[in-house]
Amino acid sequence: MTSLVVAQAVTPVLSDGPGLWRSVLAVVVVFGLLAACVWLVRRGGLDALSRRGPRAVQIETAVPLGDRRQLVVVSVEGRRLLLGLTSAQVTLITELAGASPTFAAALDTRLSVEPQD
């Protein structure tokens, strides 16, 4: 008795089953999380997560002037200072006027001063 084994040629086919789509979705999620982490690191967002309470010194704006020089407006204890920075020194240029009130604060002040009919 001889038994014949018939071998069929099976060609691998990409199925659109749940395994393939789950793998593709996992790769997309991982790359999305990686991109979000890179964006947070570049924007300084991870520092904001570790901060607690108000900061004593806040940088309001910085303008690069080239060749490691920049102008920086900082807020320290209610004072606004314009500083000139180089790689070797920090120079106080001037003290600026206090921050202008927000629109909501100015509106509240205006409404509380005006007599109501």
Phi, psi and omega per residue, in radians:
M1 nan 2.056 3.090
T2 -1.964 2.392 3.105
S3 -1.946 2.345 -3.134
L4 -1.666 2.259 3.078
V5 -1.829 2.092 -3.133
V6 -1.709 2.089 3.136
A7 -1.667 2.273 3.094
Q8 -1.770 2.465 3.111
A9 -1.390 2.082 -3.138
V10 -1.889 2.110 3.102
T11 -1.691 2.309 3.134
P12 -1.178 2.290 -3.111
V13 -2.143 2.329 3.051
L14 -1.265 1.969 3.124
S15 -1.566 2.689 3.086
D16 -1.730 0.726 3.121
G17 -1.334 3.105 -3.064
P18 -1.160 -0.464 -3.117
G19 -1.147 -0.753 -3.133
L20 -1.178 -0.815 -3.109
W21 -1.182 -0.607 3.094
R22 -1.134 -0.697 3.117
S23 -1.163 -0.759 3.121
V24 -1.098 -0.761 3.120
L25 -1.094 -0.702 3.124
A26 -1.108 -0.717 3.123
V27 -1.148 -0.729 3.117
V28 -1.113 -0.725 3.125
V29 -1.128 -0.756 3.141
V30 -1.098 -0.780 3.118
F31 -1.167 -0.611 3.076
G32 -1.116 -0.781 3.095
L33 -1.128 -0.672 3.098
L34 -1.106 -0.767 3.112
A35 -1.121 -0.690 3.107
A36 -1.118 -0.711 3.112
C37 -1.141 -0.742 3.109
V38 -1.090 -0.754 3.123
W39 -1.081 -0.755 3.126
L40 -1.110 -0.717 3.141
V41 -1.143 -0.737 -3.130
R42 -1.199 -0.583 -3.128
R43 -1.526 -0.088 -3.129
G44 1.377 0.327 -3.097
G45 -1.204 -0.472 3.123
L46 -1.250 -0.492 3.064
D47 -1.158 -0.638 -3.131
A48 -1.149 -0.520 3.123
L49 -1.234 -0.510 -3.102
S50 -1.568 -0.215 -3.129
R51 -1.305 2.522 3.057
R52 -2.319 2.172 3.114
G53 1.370 3.070 3.142
P54 -1.238 2.601 3.132
R55 -1.589 2.539 -3.136
A56 -1.248 -0.640 -3.140
V57 -2.125 2.190 3.116
Q58 -2.169 2.343 3.065
I59 -1.547 2.020 -3.131
E60 -1.422 -0.783 3.122
T61 -2.743 2.717 3.099
A62 -2.438 2.319 -3.135
V63 -2.104 1.971 3.111
P64 -1.254 2.405 3.121
L65 -1.901 0.026 3.135
G66 1.633 2.738 3.077
D67 0.906 0.864 3.099
R68 1.012 0.642 3.057
R69 -2.201 2.499 3.117
Q70 -2.754 2.744 3.008
L71 -1.793 2.376 -3.079
V72 -2.328 2.339 3.009
V73 -1.797 2.082 3.139
V74 -2.060 2.686 3.091
S75 -2.038 2.112 -3.109
V76 -2.322 2.049 3.088
E77 0.851 0.793 3.097
G78 1.442 -0.033 3.105
R79 -1.832 2.479 3.075
R80 -1.885 2.194 -3.072
L81 -2.126 2.409 3.013
L82 -1.731 2.059 -3.091
L83 -1.997 2.518 2.989
G84 -1.810 2.198 -3.099
L85 -2.026 2.370 2.963
T86 -2.237 -3.134 3.126
S87 -1.238 -0.303 -3.079
A88 -1.907 -0.362 -3.060
Q89 -2.713 2.879 3.045
V90 -2.117 2.225 -3.085
T91 -2.144 2.273 3.037
L92 -1.359 2.079 -3.136
I93 -1.550 -0.891 3.104
T94 -2.852 2.852 3.007
E95 -1.717 2.256 -3.092
L96 -1.603 2.813 3.069
A97 -1.137 2.783 -3.139
G98 -1.037 2.845 -3.125
A99 -1.133 2.449 3.111
S100 -1.232 2.566 -3.110
P101 -1.194 2.709 3.107
T102 -1.237 2.883 -3.123
F103 -1.057 -0.744 -3.117
A104 -1.106 -0.722 3.134
A105 -1.175 -0.717 3.121
A106 -1.143 -0.669 3.121
L107 -1.156 -0.742 3.105
D108 -1.090 -0.725 3.116
T109 -1.114 -0.773 -3.128
R110 -1.121 -0.742 -3.128
L111 -1.215 -0.564 3.141
S112 -1.325 -0.401 -3.135
V113 -1.474 -0.664 -3.097
E114 -1.242 2.388 3.077
P115 -1.236 2.451 -3.130
Q116 -1.682 2.460 -3.127
D117 -1.493 nan nan
